[in-house]
Amino acid sequence: MKKIGFLSFGHHQPGTPTPTAADALRQMVELAVAAEALGVDGAFLRVHHFAPQFSTPFPLLAAMAARTDRIELGTAVIDMRYENPLYLAEQAAATDLLSGERLQLGISRGSPEPALHGASAFGYVPADDETDADMARRHTAMFRRALSGAAVVRADPQMTGRPGMLAVQPRSPTLAERIWWGSGTRATAKWTAEQGLNLMSSTLLTEDTGVPFDELQAEQIRIFREEWARQGHLREPRVSVSRSVIPITTDTDRRFFGRERDSRDQVGYLDGGTARFGRTYAGEPEVIAEQLAADAAVQAADTVLVTVPNQLGVGYNTHLLESIVRDVAPAAGWR
């Protein structure tokens, strides 16, 4: 059994079924409702700043929570370079409580972005001896402390009647176990396990060893699980991978995605180094089910997030998710 979620970037552009940000936001809520009815396990959103995509996740996650009952609600991922750790802890806990503790919060150092030093516009600049990644991890450490209920600020005795320390409010008692780190390399997968965080790996790895994408990602997962066991963490971790999965069952599918049938891994240069991008799985359901069943990383993960072309609208994406749940997942051995 694998959990199946969908992942939307929230693109909006005039001339598409999501012409405005308002359309993209409202359609994400509607798609979460439709996905829950289909039996999909998770509705996840990507967070990008200074781009016509989703940027501020918690109002949207709260709206999704209000319209659904069962489906997991998540991020994949929040860029921690941009975040105030204490405010993030407040928002995340409040949203999790509103959802009935269904939040699956993916965070990370973040990906290459359109803004030049965008985090500094939000007021966050690495210290003299820090990289952007160091700052993101520092923010993460403070966020996790706050989320755990640790005292993070001195009390004002004139207001509280006594000296001491205060924790942020509200608290969600179980959310700390539902934090994921978006890892793009084998080294960060090991670090993720050391930290006791769940592992989230996408369709992009920011390293390349010459082996197929799924094998490199499977090695990343193996390193994570081995380190998790070595650390002696008491709970079982979760591992998710993202995949572009397009069952082709109609003429509309063929018109939009028929050219993707021969998709292959790609290797490029990104963020100062070599990166490997995973293929798109497009074709007849039985064909892509067989291909996914042979995907080493998919087999190693407990959760698969399928990326959706949100700009094609709720109806089309509901059709894709229905085909994945009904036709692809059982044939691939996920259900």
N, C-alpha and C positions, 0 to 999 in steps of 0.2 A: 504494500500500500504506500502510495506517495501522495502527499498533499499537492494540489494543483492550484496555483494562483495566477492572476494576470497582473501585468505591470504596464502602466501607462505613463508616458512622458508628458501628456497634456498639451501637445502641440496645438496652437491655434493660428489661423491664417485666413485672411479674406479669400473668398472663392472656394472654400472647403465647407463640409458640414460642421466644422468648428471655427466659424469666422472670427469669434471674439474670445477673450479670456472667460467671460461669463458663460458662454456656450460650453467651453471645455470643462469648466468646473461643474456645471449642472449635469453635463453628460456623464462625467465620472461618477456622480452619485447614482444616476439612473443605471449605468452599467454595473455598478456594485449590486444594486437591487436585482437586476436581471441575472447576474452571475450567481448570486446566492440561490435564486430559484432553480438554476441549472445544477446545483450541487458543487459549484466551484468553491474551493476552500479559502481563497485569499484574494483581496483586492489591494494592490500595492501601487504607489505613485512615486515617480522620480522627482527629485527636487533640483532645479537649476535656477540660478540667479541671472538677472540681466538678459533674459532670453524669453521668447514667446512660448513659454511652457509653464508647468506648475512651479511655484516658488515658495509659497508659505503653506506648509502642509496641514497645520492643525485645524484651522476653520473647515477645511475640506474633509478631513478625517472625522471631525465631530458631526458634520452633516451626513456623512456616510453612516456613522454609528446610529444616528437618529432614525434612519430609514431601513436598517438591517437588524438582524437578530443573532446570526450565527457566524457569518463569514469573518475571517481574520482581516484586520485592517492594518496596512503597513506602509513603510517608506523604504525605498531602495535607490538611493540613500540620501540622508541629510548630510550636507557638507559642513563638517564641524569647524572649519576655518571661520565660518560666518556666524557662529552661534555664541550667545551669552549662555554659559553653562547653567546658571541658576534659573534664568528665565525659561530655558529649554526644559529643565526638570519640572518646573511648574506646569508648563503647557502640556508636556507629555503625560504627566500624572493625571491632570484634569481630564484630558481626552481619553485616557485609558479607563478612568472611572466611569465616564459617560458611556463608554462602549461596553461596559460589563467586563472589563479586563480582556479585551480582544486585540489590543495593539501589539504589533510586531514591528519594533522600531529599528530600522536599518540606518546606521550612521557610518561615516568614513572620513578620510582625509579629503575626499572630493575628487572630481575629475577635471581635466582641462576645461577652461571656461572662456567665454567671449570677452569678459572684462579683464583688463590689465590690472592686476593687484586688486581684484574686486573686494576681497575681505577687508582691505584697509578702508574702503568707502563705508563699510559697516562699523568701522572703529577698531578693527583687530589687525595688529601688525606683529609679526614675529619679533621676539627679543633678539638682541644682537647675536646671541649664540644659537639661535633657533632657525630651522627651516619651516616652511609652511606645514609640512607633515608633523614636525615637532609641536607646533602650535595647536594643530588639530588634536593631537594626542593629549596635550595638556588640558585643552578644553574638555576632552572626553573624560579624563580622570576626575576633574572637578564636577562634571555632570553626573558621573556615576556615584560620587560621594554624596552629592545632594539628593539623588534619586533614592539612595539607600537609607535616607533619614539622618545622615550625619549632621552634626551641628557645624554650620559654615560661617556664621557671623556672630559677633558679640551682641548681647542684649543691651539695651539702654535701661539701666535700673530705674530711671525716672518714669519710664513707661511700663516696665514689667514688675517693678517692686522688688527686684532681686537681680544680682549679677548672674552671668552665665552665658551660654551660647544658644543660638536658635537654629533650627532646621527650616528649610523651605516647606511650604504647604501649598496644595494638599499632597498627600502621599498615596501612592498605589503600592500595596505591599508586595505584589508579585512581578511588577514590571521589570525589575532589575534582571530577571531571568529571561526576559524577552527582548534583550538588546542584541543586535547583530552588527558585525563589522564587515563592511564591504571591502574585500581583499582582492587585490589585483596581481599578487605575486605569491610565490611559495614562502618567501621570508615573512610577509605580513600575515599569511595564514598561520605560521608558527606563533607569531606574536599574538594573534587573535586567541589562540588556544591558551597561551600563557595567561592572558587576561581573563579567561573564563567567559568569553563572549561567543555567541553563535556565529557561524560563518556564512557570509553571503558572497557569492561569486557570480559575475555577470557574463555577458557575451564578449567581454574584452579582458585580456590579460596583458599587463604592461611589462611583459618579458616574453622571450621566445627562445626555445631550445632546439627548434627544428622538428619537433614531433607534432602530430596533429593536435588541434586545440583541445579535444576532449581528453586526450591522454595527458596533456600538460595540466589541465584542470583537475583530472583525477589524481595526479601526483600531489597537487596542492591540497586536495581534500585528505589524502592519505597522511600527509605531513601534519595537517591540522588534527586529525583524529589520534595519531600517535602521540603528539605533544599533549593533547587533552588527557589521555590516559596517564602519561608521565607526570602531569601536574596533579593528578589525584582528585580532580573535581568530582563532586558527588553526584551531580545530575547528568543525564544524557544530553549532549549538545544537539542542536539542529543545524543542518547544512542545506542551503538552497543554491540552485544554479538557475540562470536565466537562459531561455532559448527562444528564438524566433521560429514559430511553428504555424504554418499556413496550410491547412487541409484544402485541397482543391476539389470541390464537388459541384460547382456551378460555373456557368459561363462568366459570371461576374468575377468569380475567383480567378478563372483563367485569364481574364482581361487584365486584372490588377497584378497578379503574381505568377503567371505562367512562366515568365522569364527567369524566375528564381529557382526553377527545378534543378538547375545545374550549379547551384551555389556551392562555393568551396570556402575553406578558411582563407583569410587574407592576412598578410604580414605588412606592417607599415611602421612609420616613425611617428611617435606620439609622446608629448610631454618629456622630450629630451632623451628618448630611448626607443628601442624596438618594441613593438607590441604585436600581439596576435589576436585577430578577431574571428569569432566563431561563425560558422556558416548559418544560412537560413534553411530550415527544413520545410520545403514546399513540394507538394505532390498529392497523389491520391492517399487517403487516410491509411490504407493498409501498407503502402510503401513507406511513408514517413514513420509509421509505428515500428516497422522493422528496423529502420535506420536509428530511431531513438532507443530502441531496445539494445542496440549495439554501441550506444554512446557511453563510454566508460564513466564519465563524470555524472551523467544523468543517473546511471545505475548506482553510483556511490552516494547520491544525495537523497534526502528524505522529502525535499520540497522542490518543485519545478515551477518557476515563474515564466509564463509565456508572455512575450511582449506583444502588445496589440497596436494596430495602426489606428489610433484614436481619431485621427482626422477624417476617417471614413464613416464616423457616426455610430450611435448606439446600436441601431438595427444590424448593421453589418458585423460589428464586433460581437454581438450576441450570437449571431450565426456562426462565427468562427469558434467561439468558446463552446457552443453546443456541439459542434462537430468534434472538437478536441476531447470533450468529456465523454461523448457518446461513442465515437468511432476510434479515436487514436489511443486514448488512455487505456481502455481494456486490452486492445490488441498489443500495446507496448508493455503490458504487464504492470501498469500503474494502479489498476483497479481490480 
